[in-house]
Amino acid sequence: MQAISTSPSQSELAPGINYFFAVMPDDIARSEIVAVGERFRKSHRVSGSSVGIDSLHLSLCPMGKPERQRQPLESALLAAAGEVRANGFVASLDSAMRFSARDGQFPFVLCADTATTESALQLRKAIAAAQSHVGLQVSGVSSFLPHVTLLQGHAVDAIEESIASIHWHVHEFVLIRSFFGQSKNEVIGRWPLAIAPEPEVHDLLAEMASMPELPDLLDEE
């Protein structure tokens, strides 16, 4: 883990630095994501600045606004993350689209399916709640469209298409320190997620076999 030089009493963002929580695709998913990006780059004449394969991520929750903060900002974020208790899940990306212009850019992204959105939203809420305990308030928690950004740039055509599902098992979430204007991210903390319990399977045949036999009913004359 690399650290930058910041004052231990730093209670606000250092210039050019931001923080956010995310989950990272595994190696296979990253390769599949890059392949989709290359395919769409050619078929839709998508151009722009690509996100490096090692920087691909699905953002979960931004850093909250400091309100009652009593410790350095980065320490508060690390402490909040340590409080989070949530289950892991399978993340699936099943569509590609170009977002509306933002700062002159048209982000090209892969969007999560409904099940992933629900699981990621629950984790997002847990992280936001933990941040509130250390004096960082996150707004708009329920407004959430989980996605992985592939590039920032332009596309001649509008894009909103289904893709073959790309999925990976999410076993942890991370805190990322990002640097404005440098396309540079650093993972400064990782926290494991619990293994979701397997749904209980009922053996109906076994249950029926174990049921007591009912007495025969006599025909009434």
Phi, psi and omega in degrees: 000127179262148178233148176261164181279108176227154180292137179297343179261010182297115181251357179231169180297133171288151181305131176079010183236142175221167179226147172202158178261148185203171167240150185246136175294155175280179186300317181294315180297320179299317180297320179292322178297315179297321180297319177297318179300317179295321179296315180288330177301321181280313186286332182245011179053045178280130179229161179145192182268116183282148173280132180299147185302326181281349181257000180297135182202161173248110183293138179254309190205134176282172172290136179285163178282127180297130178229309181236035187292133182240008181214166179307147187306308182296322178296322179296319179295317179296320179294318179298315181299325180293342179274344188289132175234113183206161179272150171289173182200171175265123177267134179228132174253126185229008179208154178240142179204163174251122179288164176296160183301138176218115183056037178080003181249153176238087183301132174261123189226161169250128187259150180280157177279179186298315182296318178295319179301317180294315180294316180294325179295320178297319178291320177301315180296321179295319179292318179297318180296319179295323178295324180297331180291339180250015174088023178241117186258123179260127179259160177062038185298321185279350177273101193207126173231090183297137183200164174244121180278131180262321179201157174251121182177217185232153175223135180292318182257152171292145182233127170196091187225153174282151176228162173298132188302133173249122184223158175205158179274125179270110182253351183203164170235161187229159171253128184246134171261120182248156184239117182300136174075004182243354185050040185237128176234145175233128173280119184248002177191145178228139180225129182287153174253148181291152175282123181296137179296141177290139178299140181290129181258126180262127175269096185297322180296317180294320180295320179294322181292332182273355180287142178295145180286141178274143178296146178296141178270128178280138177293130177280135177276000000 
